[in-house]
Amino acid sequence: MLAENIQKLRSAKVFRFNPFDKEFHANPYPIYHRLRSEEPVHRYFVGDDWVITRYADVKAVLRSGRICSHDQPKLLQQKNQYLQDKGKNLNALAYTSRQLLFYMNPPDHTRLRGLVVKAFSLTVVERMRPRIQAIVNDLLQQVRHKGTMDIIADLATPLPVFVIGKMLGIPNEAQDQLHEWSNVLSRILDSLVTLEEYEVLNQVVEEFQKYLQALVAEREKDPQDDLISALLAAREQSDKLSKEELLTTCMLLFATGEETTVNTIGNGVLALLRHPDQMEKLTREPTIIQSAVEEILRYDSPVQMTSRVAIDNLEIGNQTIQASQKLILCLGAANRDPSQFVNPDQFNINRFQNNHLAFGDGIHYCLGAALARTQAQIAINTLLQEFPNLKLATDKLEWRNNIALRGLKTLPVTFTSK
């Protein structure tokens, strides 16, 4: 019997977490469940990384004072040195990454976040509701006569572009170009980006900066009622915002704010289409939209992973994480943890006490969370009320080629309009 058990152990396939696997990319949740039950603190086969999947562990790490942001700027600088030896460079990308909030640590992070956080407060966002509603109405009006639409291309993508563009004072005619740039820039959040992709990212940063520099120069001469003018005014205060930080903050809003909103709306509409009882309930009771969006954020999180680096040795589960080792925190896995959520794989828009981690936690909690929530609430509610009998037009869905972010390339639907 002992020999038989030993043979079974020898023949057992060692489980290795591979976020690039096609099966995982299509549906990561069975893999998350296996990790949580078998090895919740998992040694990733690439480098010295650890994959963390339990809700309590992820939350504790995010709130810990013994971790810091992953040093992506240092990695980019190393790649930049390699390219410079070949007559190329990543100068713009490497420099800009040092100014991005999600790669910054205190005290720089505290100072910069304090200068921009007021622009995204719940009070400010609530005042934007009529403007967001008008944009949604206009987008739906453009497809009303067709009886079919792509939720991603026709609603989820243009909405945050128009909203963020309006906040910053970007002219309408430039917003399509900024969307293309921000779509490329979102790749900076992923790991294992090729050198060729980094070169494209660097070029986009250069073009983005050039455009914003011209716009900032206009606002310096003629301030408007927009966020760029407000951020320029902040430069005159005692805790100054540098021009480089201002440009990078504007790029950050497009690159991360757009992606979060697009994925929330797309993933949310798909979840509702796959759970017609929940879609019917929300259509009948539009007042529960806030609860519905929180469940959408938990059930299929727009941001699946984030990373941190241990400053000191950490004890997580039965493992010791050494200082300087990287932790991959699986927000998507934490949000399906049965120890935190009853029936976590059930999509329930009336879920009680839905304390998900879709926007992270701690000092790097998503700056634009209130704005993303509000846009999703208005877009999904209006869609269901205006287009009854919404149906999925295909069973073949393709997810975007991102690891940290989770979102669909397209979501074609059919409908009847009022």
Secondary structure, DSSP 8 states (H G I E B T S, - for coil): -HHHHHHHHHHS------TT-HHHHH--HHHHHHHHHH-SEEE-SSTT-EEE--HHHHHHHHH-TTEEE--HHHHHHHHHHHHHTTT---HHHHHHHTT-GGG--TTHHHHHHHHHGGGGSHHHHHHTHHHHHHHHHHHHHHHTTTSEEEIIIIIITHHHHHHHHHHHT--GGGHHHHHHHHHHHGGGGSSS--HHHHHHHHHHHHHHHHHHHHHHHHHHHS--SSHHHHHHHHTTSSS---HHHHHHHHHHIIIIIHHHHHHHHHHHHHHHHH-HHHHHHHHH-GGGHHHHHHHHHHHT-SB-EEEEEESS-EEETTEEE-TT-EEEEEHHHHTT-TTTSSSTTS--TT-SS----TT--GGG--TTHHHHHHHHHHHHHHHHHHS-S-EE--S---B-S-SSB--BS--EEE----
